[in-house]
Amino acid sequence: MKKCTERPRILCSLNGAIDVVGNLYKGIPILHASPGCSMQAAVQTNLYYLGGYHGMPSSNAYEKEVVFGGAGRLRETIAGSLEVMDGELYAVLTGCSMGINGDDVEAVVREFEDSPYPIISVDVAGFKGDTYYGYQSTLLAVVKKLARKAETNPKLVNLYGQVPSEDMTFRGDLEELSRIFQKLGLKLNTFFIARDGIQQITDSGNAALNINISTWLNKNLDAYYEKTFGIPTLNYPGMPIGPTAVAELIRQIAEQLNIEKALADQVILEEQQYVYEYFDSLMGNFERHRYILVGESNFVLGISRFLTNDHGHIPLAVICTDSVPDKVQPEIEAHIKALACDRKADVYFENDVYLVEQITEKYQGRATLLLGSTYEKNIAKKLDSFFVTVSAPCLDKEILNKSHVGIRGCISLMEDMYNHY
Protein backbone atom coordinates (compact mmCIF):
# COMPACT_ATOMS: atom_id res chain seq x y z
CA MET A 1 0.00 0.00 0.00
CA LYS A 2 1.57 3.27 -1.12
CA LYS A 3 -0.33 5.52 1.29
CA CYS A 4 -2.88 5.14 4.06
CA THR A 5 -5.18 8.10 4.69
CA GLU A 6 -6.39 8.73 8.22
CA ARG A 7 -10.16 9.35 8.36
CA PRO A 8 -10.65 10.08 4.65
CA ARG A 9 -13.43 12.51 3.80
CA ILE A 10 -13.44 11.31 0.19
CA LEU A 11 -14.94 7.88 -0.41
CA CYS A 12 -15.05 5.49 -3.37
CA SER A 13 -16.68 6.11 -6.73
CA LEU A 14 -19.80 4.13 -5.77
CA ASN A 15 -20.60 6.88 -3.24
CA GLY A 16 -20.32 9.59 -5.88
CA ALA A 17 -22.66 7.64 -8.16
CA ILE A 18 -25.24 7.21 -5.39
CA ASP A 19 -24.94 10.96 -4.73
CA VAL A 20 -26.19 11.67 -8.24
CA VAL A 21 -28.97 9.11 -8.66
CA GLY A 22 -30.22 9.13 -5.08
CA ASN A 23 -30.54 12.92 -4.97
CA LEU A 24 -32.62 13.08 -8.15
CA TYR A 25 -36.28 13.03 -7.24
CA LYS A 26 -37.55 9.52 -8.06
CA GLY A 27 -34.09 8.38 -9.07
CA ILE A 28 -33.48 4.80 -7.86
CA PRO A 29 -29.91 3.50 -7.50
CA ILE A 30 -29.72 -0.29 -7.84
CA LEU A 31 -26.41 -1.51 -6.44
CA HIS A 32 -24.72 -4.56 -7.92
CA ALA A 33 -22.29 -5.04 -5.08
CA SER A 34 -21.52 -6.99 -1.94
CA PRO A 35 -23.58 -6.34 1.22
CA GLY A 36 -20.72 -4.50 2.91
CA CYS A 37 -20.26 -2.07 0.02
CA SER A 38 -23.98 -1.47 -0.25
CA MET A 39 -24.38 -0.75 3.45
CA GLN A 40 -21.34 1.48 3.86
CA ALA A 41 -21.97 3.46 0.70
CA ALA A 42 -25.62 4.01 1.56
CA VAL A 43 -24.92 5.04 5.18
CA GLN A 44 -22.34 7.61 4.09
CA THR A 45 -24.60 9.22 1.49
CA ASN A 46 -27.31 11.73 2.39
CA LEU A 47 -30.07 11.05 -0.13
CA TYR A 48 -33.13 13.08 -1.03
CA TYR A 49 -35.97 11.00 -2.41
CA LEU A 50 -35.01 7.78 -0.60
CA GLY A 51 -34.58 9.53 2.74
CA GLY A 52 -31.16 8.21 3.73
CA TYR A 53 -30.11 4.62 3.14
CA HIS A 54 -33.51 3.02 3.73
CA GLY A 55 -34.98 1.11 0.81
CA MET A 56 -31.97 1.19 -1.52
CA PRO A 57 -32.06 -2.04 -3.57
CA SER A 58 -28.91 -4.12 -3.96
CA SER A 59 -28.01 -7.51 -5.37
CA ASN A 60 -26.06 -8.15 -2.12
CA ALA A 61 -23.67 -10.44 -3.94
CA TYR A 62 -21.90 -13.08 -1.82
CA GLU A 63 -19.05 -15.50 -2.60
CA LYS A 64 -21.24 -17.56 -4.92
CA GLU A 65 -22.00 -14.59 -7.19
CA VAL A 66 -18.39 -13.39 -7.09
CA VAL A 67 -17.04 -16.80 -8.13
CA PHE A 68 -19.75 -18.05 -10.50
CA GLY A 69 -21.21 -14.75 -11.72
CA GLY A 70 -24.01 -12.58 -10.43
CA ALA A 71 -26.03 -11.91 -13.60
CA GLY A 72 -28.95 -14.01 -12.39
CA ARG A 73 -29.01 -12.30 -9.01
CA LEU A 74 -28.84 -8.88 -10.67
CA ARG A 75 -31.69 -9.79 -13.00
CA GLU A 76 -33.86 -10.66 -9.99
CA THR A 77 -32.89 -7.44 -8.22
CA ILE A 78 -33.76 -5.23 -11.18
CA ALA A 79 -37.09 -6.95 -11.72
CA GLY A 80 -37.96 -6.60 -8.04
CA SER A 81 -36.90 -2.95 -7.98
CA LEU A 82 -39.05 -2.08 -10.98
CA GLU A 83 -42.00 -3.74 -9.29
CA VAL A 84 -41.58 -2.33 -5.77
CA MET A 85 -39.66 0.97 -6.01
CA ASP A 86 -41.59 4.04 -7.18
CA GLY A 87 -39.05 5.61 -9.53
CA GLU A 88 -38.73 7.46 -12.82
CA LEU A 89 -35.07 6.59 -13.43
CA TYR A 90 -33.30 3.37 -12.43
CA ALA A 91 -29.50 3.19 -12.46
CA VAL A 92 -27.54 -0.02 -11.92
CA LEU A 93 -24.27 0.90 -10.17
CA THR A 94 -21.53 -1.71 -10.09
CA GLY A 95 -19.33 -2.09 -7.01
CA CYS A 96 -15.82 -3.52 -6.66
CA SER A 97 -16.50 -7.24 -6.25
CA MET A 98 -18.86 -7.43 -9.20
CA GLY A 99 -16.65 -5.14 -11.26
CA ILE A 100 -13.84 -7.68 -10.89
CA ASN A 101 -15.79 -10.84 -11.72
CA GLY A 102 -16.68 -9.73 -15.24
CA ASP A 103 -20.49 -9.75 -15.16
CA ASP A 104 -21.97 -8.34 -18.37
CA VAL A 105 -24.11 -5.79 -16.56
CA GLU A 106 -24.94 -3.88 -19.76
CA ALA A 107 -26.46 -7.03 -21.30
CA VAL A 108 -28.66 -7.64 -18.25
CA VAL A 109 -29.83 -4.01 -18.21
CA ARG A 110 -30.73 -4.18 -21.91
CA GLU A 111 -33.22 -6.93 -21.06
CA PHE A 112 -35.28 -4.26 -19.26
CA GLU A 113 -35.28 -1.61 -21.98
CA ASP A 114 -39.05 -2.05 -22.40
CA SER A 115 -39.59 -0.80 -18.84
CA PRO A 116 -41.93 2.23 -18.63
CA TYR A 117 -39.05 4.22 -17.12
CA PRO A 118 -35.45 4.61 -18.33
CA ILE A 119 -32.80 2.33 -16.89
CA ILE A 120 -29.03 2.72 -17.25
CA SER A 121 -25.89 1.07 -15.94
CA VAL A 122 -22.72 2.78 -14.76
CA ASP A 123 -19.53 0.93 -13.84
CA VAL A 124 -18.35 2.73 -10.71
CA ALA A 125 -16.34 -0.02 -9.05
CA GLY A 126 -14.40 1.62 -6.22
CA PHE A 127 -10.99 0.77 -7.65
CA LYS A 128 -11.76 2.97 -10.68
CA GLY A 129 -11.63 6.17 -8.63
CA ASP A 130 -13.04 8.17 -5.76
CA THR A 131 -16.28 10.02 -5.04
CA TYR A 132 -15.50 12.63 -7.67
CA TYR A 133 -14.99 10.03 -10.39
CA GLY A 134 -18.32 8.41 -9.55
CA TYR A 135 -20.10 11.77 -9.49
CA GLN A 136 -18.76 12.89 -12.86
CA SER A 137 -19.23 9.53 -14.60
CA THR A 138 -22.79 9.06 -13.36
CA LEU A 139 -24.02 12.61 -13.98
CA LEU A 140 -22.70 12.38 -17.55
CA ALA A 141 -24.39 8.99 -18.04
CA VAL A 142 -27.72 10.31 -16.72
CA VAL A 143 -27.57 13.40 -18.95
CA LYS A 144 -26.75 11.27 -22.00
CA LYS A 145 -29.74 9.03 -21.27
CA LEU A 146 -32.32 11.71 -20.49
CA ALA A 147 -31.40 15.12 -21.89
CA ARG A 148 -33.25 16.18 -25.04
CA LYS A 149 -33.47 19.38 -27.04
CA ALA A 150 -36.72 20.85 -28.35
CA GLU A 151 -35.76 24.51 -28.63
CA THR A 152 -33.45 26.76 -26.67
CA ASN A 153 -35.06 28.49 -23.71
CA PRO A 154 -33.20 31.81 -23.27
CA LYS A 155 -34.23 31.92 -19.60
CA LEU A 156 -33.05 28.42 -18.65
CA VAL A 157 -29.65 27.85 -17.00
CA ASN A 158 -28.02 24.59 -15.83
CA LEU A 159 -25.80 24.72 -12.75
CA TYR A 160 -23.50 21.91 -11.61
CA GLY A 161 -20.04 21.19 -10.22
CA GLN A 162 -20.77 20.47 -6.55
CA VAL A 163 -20.88 16.88 -5.24
CA PRO A 164 -23.83 16.62 -2.81
CA SER A 165 -22.06 14.59 -0.12
CA GLU A 166 -19.06 16.94 -0.17
CA ASP A 167 -21.23 20.02 0.54
CA MET A 168 -22.94 19.87 3.93
CA THR A 169 -25.36 22.68 2.99
CA PHE A 170 -25.89 21.79 -0.66
CA ARG A 171 -29.71 21.92 -0.71
CA GLY A 172 -29.85 25.30 1.01
CA ASP A 173 -27.03 26.57 -1.21
CA LEU A 174 -28.84 25.59 -4.40
CA GLU A 175 -32.10 27.06 -3.13
CA GLU A 176 -30.37 30.38 -2.42
CA LEU A 177 -28.80 30.52 -5.88
CA SER A 178 -32.17 29.66 -7.42
CA ARG A 179 -33.73 32.58 -5.53
CA ILE A 180 -31.18 35.03 -6.91
CA PHE A 181 -31.50 33.73 -10.47
CA GLN A 182 -35.27 34.00 -10.27
CA LYS A 183 -34.95 37.74 -9.62
CA LEU A 184 -33.13 37.98 -12.96
CA GLY A 185 -36.07 36.26 -14.66
CA LEU A 186 -34.14 33.00 -15.03
CA LYS A 187 -34.98 29.40 -14.15
CA LEU A 188 -32.06 27.55 -12.60
CA ASN A 189 -31.72 23.82 -13.25
CA THR A 190 -29.92 22.47 -10.18
CA PHE A 191 -31.06 18.83 -10.67
CA PHE A 192 -30.88 18.02 -6.95
CA ILE A 193 -33.40 20.16 -5.06
CA ALA A 194 -36.67 20.32 -7.00
CA ARG A 195 -39.21 17.50 -7.05
CA ASP A 196 -38.98 17.57 -10.84
CA GLY A 197 -35.31 16.50 -10.80
CA ILE A 198 -35.68 13.93 -13.61
CA GLN A 199 -37.59 16.46 -15.71
CA GLN A 200 -34.85 19.01 -15.09
CA ILE A 201 -32.28 16.63 -16.57
CA THR A 202 -34.54 16.06 -19.59
CA ASP A 203 -35.06 19.81 -20.08
CA SER A 204 -31.36 20.62 -19.58
CA GLY A 205 -30.75 20.20 -23.32
CA ASN A 206 -32.89 23.32 -23.89
CA ALA A 207 -30.76 25.56 -21.65
CA ALA A 208 -29.13 28.71 -22.95
CA LEU A 209 -26.15 28.47 -20.61
CA ASN A 210 -24.34 26.12 -18.23
CA ILE A 211 -22.62 27.36 -15.09
CA ASN A 212 -19.89 25.06 -13.80
CA ILE A 213 -18.80 26.20 -10.33
CA SER A 214 -15.84 23.84 -10.16
CA THR A 215 -12.35 24.57 -11.41
CA TRP A 216 -11.82 20.95 -12.44
CA LEU A 217 -14.99 18.83 -12.27
CA ASN A 218 -17.40 18.00 -15.13
CA LYS A 219 -15.24 19.11 -18.03
CA ASN A 220 -16.58 16.07 -19.90
CA LEU A 221 -20.13 17.28 -19.23
CA ASP A 222 -19.25 20.78 -20.43
CA ALA A 223 -17.98 19.27 -23.69
CA TYR A 224 -21.04 17.01 -24.11
CA TYR A 225 -23.53 19.86 -23.71
CA GLU A 226 -21.54 21.99 -26.16
CA LYS A 227 -21.16 19.29 -28.80
CA THR A 228 -24.66 17.77 -28.53
CA PHE A 229 -26.86 20.77 -27.77
CA GLY A 230 -24.68 23.78 -28.52
CA ILE A 231 -24.87 25.03 -24.93
CA PRO A 232 -21.86 27.14 -23.84
CA THR A 233 -20.44 26.90 -20.31
CA LEU A 234 -19.52 29.72 -17.96
CA ASN A 235 -16.83 28.43 -15.60
CA TYR A 236 -17.13 30.27 -12.31
CA PRO A 237 -14.36 29.16 -9.94
CA GLY A 238 -15.94 28.30 -6.61
CA MET A 239 -19.18 29.01 -4.83
CA PRO A 240 -20.38 32.65 -5.03
CA ILE A 241 -20.49 33.79 -1.39
CA GLY A 242 -21.23 37.32 -0.29
CA PRO A 243 -22.14 40.59 -2.05
CA THR A 244 -18.97 40.97 -4.12
CA ALA A 245 -19.00 37.45 -5.60
CA VAL A 246 -22.77 37.49 -6.22
CA ALA A 247 -22.51 40.83 -8.03
CA GLU A 248 -19.64 39.51 -10.14
CA LEU A 249 -21.56 36.38 -11.12
CA ILE A 250 -24.73 38.34 -11.95
CA ARG A 251 -22.78 40.65 -14.26
CA GLN A 252 -21.16 37.71 -16.05
CA ILE A 253 -24.52 35.98 -16.52
CA ALA A 254 -26.17 39.21 -17.70
CA GLU A 255 -23.45 39.62 -20.33
CA GLN A 256 -23.72 35.98 -21.48
CA LEU A 257 -27.54 36.02 -21.75
CA ASN A 258 -28.02 39.64 -22.85
CA ILE A 259 -29.98 40.56 -19.74
CA GLU A 260 -30.68 44.29 -19.48
CA LYS A 261 -27.98 46.05 -17.47
CA ALA A 262 -30.62 48.01 -15.56
CA LEU A 263 -32.23 44.79 -14.30
CA ALA A 264 -28.89 43.27 -13.30
CA ASP A 265 -27.86 46.46 -11.49
CA GLN A 266 -31.21 46.60 -9.68
CA VAL A 267 -30.90 43.01 -8.44
CA ILE A 268 -27.32 43.64 -7.30
CA LEU A 269 -28.40 46.79 -5.44
CA GLU A 270 -31.29 45.04 -3.70
CA GLU A 271 -29.12 42.13 -2.60
CA GLN A 272 -26.30 44.36 -1.39
CA GLN A 273 -28.64 46.63 0.57
CA TYR A 274 -30.17 43.57 2.20
CA VAL A 275 -26.88 42.10 3.36
CA TYR A 276 -25.19 45.35 4.38
CA GLU A 277 -28.07 46.29 6.66
CA TYR A 278 -27.39 43.10 8.60
CA PHE A 279 -23.64 43.66 8.54
CA ASP A 280 -24.13 47.16 9.99
CA SER A 281 -25.71 45.63 13.09
CA LEU A 282 -22.64 43.41 13.49
CA MET A 283 -20.01 46.15 13.47
CA GLY A 284 -20.17 46.73 17.22
CA ASN A 285 -19.01 43.15 17.78
CA PHE A 286 -16.59 42.95 14.85
CA GLU A 287 -13.47 40.84 15.37
CA ARG A 288 -10.74 40.62 12.74
CA HIS A 289 -9.58 37.01 12.69
CA ARG A 290 -6.47 35.36 11.35
CA TYR A 291 -7.97 32.23 9.90
CA ILE A 292 -7.20 28.73 8.63
CA LEU A 293 -9.73 27.28 6.19
CA VAL A 294 -10.09 23.55 5.47
CA GLY A 295 -12.46 22.12 2.87
CA GLU A 296 -13.27 21.32 -0.73
CA SER A 297 -11.75 23.72 -3.26
CA ASN A 298 -15.15 25.00 -4.45
CA PHE A 299 -15.95 26.18 -0.96
CA VAL A 300 -12.57 27.40 0.21
CA LEU A 301 -12.38 29.63 -2.86
CA GLY A 302 -15.79 31.14 -2.11
CA ILE A 303 -15.38 31.43 1.66
CA SER A 304 -11.86 32.87 1.53
CA ARG A 305 -12.94 35.54 -0.96
CA PHE A 306 -15.84 36.50 1.28
CA LEU A 307 -13.91 36.49 4.55
CA THR A 308 -11.01 38.52 3.17
CA ASN A 309 -12.39 40.68 0.35
CA ASP A 310 -15.77 41.48 1.88
CA HIS A 311 -15.09 41.24 5.58
CA GLY A 312 -11.43 42.04 6.15
CA HIS A 313 -10.21 38.84 7.83
CA ILE A 314 -6.61 37.74 7.35
CA PRO A 315 -5.88 34.37 5.68
CA LEU A 316 -3.07 32.29 7.15
CA ALA A 317 -3.60 28.93 5.42
CA VAL A 318 -6.10 27.42 3.02
CA ILE A 319 -6.17 23.61 2.81
CA CYS A 320 -8.04 21.99 -0.11
CA THR A 321 -9.23 18.48 0.72
CA ASP A 322 -10.66 17.32 -2.63
CA SER A 323 -8.88 15.40 -5.37
CA VAL A 324 -7.71 18.43 -7.35
CA PRO A 325 -5.51 17.28 -10.27
CA ASP A 326 -1.91 18.48 -10.11
CA LYS A 327 -2.32 20.56 -13.27
CA VAL A 328 -5.23 22.51 -11.77
CA GLN A 329 -3.64 23.21 -8.39
CA PRO A 330 -1.65 26.29 -9.57
CA GLU A 331 -4.90 27.87 -10.83
CA ILE A 332 -6.61 27.43 -7.46
CA GLU A 333 -3.53 28.68 -5.65
CA ALA A 334 -3.47 31.78 -7.87
CA HIS A 335 -7.09 32.58 -7.00
CA ILE A 336 -6.29 32.36 -3.29
CA LYS A 337 -3.09 34.37 -3.61
CA ALA A 338 -5.14 37.10 -5.34
CA LEU A 339 -7.18 37.79 -2.19
CA ALA A 340 -7.24 41.47 -1.19
CA CYS A 341 -4.75 41.10 1.66
CA ASP A 342 -1.04 41.88 1.82
CA ARG A 343 -0.52 38.69 3.84
CA LYS A 344 -0.82 35.98 1.19
CA ALA A 345 -2.27 32.70 2.37
CA ASP A 346 -0.27 29.50 2.32
CA VAL A 347 -2.08 26.97 0.12
CA TYR A 348 -2.06 23.20 0.65
CA PHE A 349 -3.76 20.24 -1.00
CA GLU A 350 -4.24 17.53 1.63
CA ASN A 351 -7.01 15.16 2.70
CA ASP A 352 -5.37 13.20 5.51
CA VAL A 353 -6.58 14.37 8.94
CA TYR A 354 -3.22 13.68 10.59
CA LEU A 355 -1.31 15.67 7.95
CA VAL A 356 -3.85 18.50 8.11
CA GLU A 357 -3.15 18.71 11.84
CA GLN A 358 0.59 18.79 11.17
CA ILE A 359 0.07 21.72 8.79
CA THR A 360 -2.06 23.69 11.23
CA GLU A 361 0.53 23.34 14.00
CA LYS A 362 2.71 25.76 12.02
CA TYR A 363 0.23 28.50 12.91
CA GLN A 364 0.08 27.84 16.65
CA GLY A 365 -0.24 31.15 18.48
CA ARG A 366 -1.26 33.04 15.34
CA ALA A 367 -4.55 31.49 14.18
CA THR A 368 -7.63 32.82 15.96
CA LEU A 369 -10.23 31.09 13.78
CA LEU A 370 -10.34 27.65 12.17
CA LEU A 371 -13.06 26.83 9.65
CA GLY A 372 -13.37 23.21 8.56
CA SER A 373 -15.16 19.91 9.05
CA THR A 374 -15.98 18.04 12.25
CA TYR A 375 -12.57 16.40 11.87
CA GLU A 376 -10.90 19.78 12.55
CA LYS A 377 -12.89 20.57 15.70
CA ASN A 378 -10.32 19.10 18.07
CA ILE A 379 -7.51 20.75 16.14
CA ALA A 380 -9.08 24.14 16.89
CA LYS A 381 -8.95 23.33 20.60
CA LYS A 382 -5.23 22.60 20.36
CA LEU A 383 -4.69 25.90 18.54
CA ASP A 384 -6.84 27.71 21.13
CA SER A 385 -8.83 29.22 18.26
CA PHE A 386 -12.51 29.60 17.55
CA PHE A 387 -14.07 26.98 15.29
CA VAL A 388 -16.83 27.02 12.65
CA THR A 389 -18.11 23.96 10.76
CA VAL A 390 -18.25 24.81 7.05
CA SER A 391 -17.25 21.61 5.24
CA ALA A 392 -17.94 17.89 5.09
CA PRO A 393 -18.00 15.63 6.94
CA CYS A 394 -20.35 17.32 9.39
CA LEU A 395 -20.98 14.71 12.08
CA ASP A 396 -22.26 16.83 14.98
CA LYS A 397 -25.07 18.85 13.38
CA GLU A 398 -28.30 18.13 11.57
CA ILE A 399 -28.59 20.43 8.56
CA LEU A 400 -31.74 20.67 6.45
CA ASN A 401 -31.85 23.77 4.24
CA LYS A 402 -29.17 25.94 5.82
CA SER A 403 -26.90 27.77 3.37
CA HIS A 404 -23.46 29.40 3.41
CA VAL A 405 -23.76 30.59 -0.20
CA GLY A 406 -25.04 33.71 -1.91
CA ILE A 407 -26.42 36.60 0.13
CA ARG A 408 -28.54 34.98 2.80
CA GLY A 409 -26.02 32.17 3.12
CA CYS A 410 -23.18 34.54 3.94
CA ILE A 411 -25.34 36.06 6.71
CA SER A 412 -25.77 32.55 8.12
CA LEU A 413 -22.00 32.07 7.92
CA MET A 414 -21.46 35.27 9.88
CA GLU A 415 -23.90 34.06 12.55
CA ASP A 416 -21.92 30.83 12.85
CA MET A 417 -18.66 32.78 13.17
CA TYR A 418 -19.89 35.09 15.91
CA ASN A 419 -21.93 32.59 17.92
CA HIS A 420 -18.87 30.95 19.42
CA TYR A 421 -19.26 32.10 23.00
Steps between C-alpha positions, in 0.01 A plus 500: 500500500657827388310725741245462777270796563379563853123562514451573129222743415499380139350157440489261204337562164188302596420775753528771236266305272242457777530875566375571149222244458375502858468879511292516182134495591373149418846386399561142621857370536519121466831378640669195352743452784577305814294565816786684669546743211128560473460572870804723541437698184135555586570603862758757391274661240229751590224432248194703410216292362596178681543675834842368599605141441160340559353309208801508267491177295815292461590161359695436825739271318677236712785258422281294268424797273861620510635159396229375263354830378220717629298567183208290621494671838517842334215409267283413801597822677413721204167328446413535868606865506285587200205334669542641852692830476307807383754657265532685171866413439677178600880482497696179554827592675774239508720462808851357535432128541264481205721729294781246537305184417411611148119498508352641179286755681417691180348185346280439805383863504410483130251225585294767680500765228123456458446625856266803521788699651860539379765272644877539464814335631817671618819315592618680813701225666694664783841415357423720197513820705359700787176685572578761237551240228167338584322836506634612163453164326144453624377855438632477143331161451167632632515809277582287195201276573242768578592841360315606185478820300175647369596866472731725696339673796686832544397511867618150595840443665663174617722513808730219614846428639427428867489141631205474743677297769800735495283808571329485839258781406447411135118513495486838672782627278319402181174647627673832571657514154163414346344792689755745362468370144123527520532874565682524166206328330693174463416140588792315655534127435680365807386136451518419872248714689173516306246218495523507121867393504463243219309753290774755562757262352274443198448875451870581550561458126286812443713724724663815370798476734681265738672624814773270629609614847796264517849573375553138397183288517259417214716611210366196313145621567588850380627349174194274458251785540699713255538230236150348527280800576718801425481625859801711609642476853592782735769371736470684829777389737342414833176571678380864480489614864426853610409827324817538293497148352123504438526834319787368289308187402183696417695731269662206321164327453335823382772541237473136385118504473452862390304592811430873526770676701236696691339178626834348600603819681165514681531141624858563614392815686211325674717209610782723621266727696347194663829353616669825602212594728568181694875556494451850645342347810807278540763774498484558875616142556742480207812289552773478237616139495811335366350187355577150373247355256464127428263357240419420140652740247160628381420618849838622617519723193159651575541529877852644487392767251210596724693499827790703362362716218162580653568476870866580557622180668860390452573163333781292647447164327250349260493119479313338208381149583357384165678308226617803302720385208860620516459708184209695650659570838699808382175658374329456837808625681506810278138580587580478871820701468295773327296569815494868600749463785871578516552181702470229235355172618700180495319247280502123553330204335452229763223263607664304781379617843836431665691699236246783516570521873874508433448793262287697744759465777718742302252774589485434874468831683398689186171345384192633678240327282489156339228418248469138391321170549418313820841336462667838568301579815757353737781665307343839575513419871872427476554830318285681759301651213132538429344238274224504236372194311486585129600180319431128485494274685265669745437239769372712790219702340177428319471730199185524289489810279768717658727683255844663504470619139372812329362789704288338767752219532784737582284652777457149641877452480554820696256379767698177530826695532377731774296250701806336650461615858 
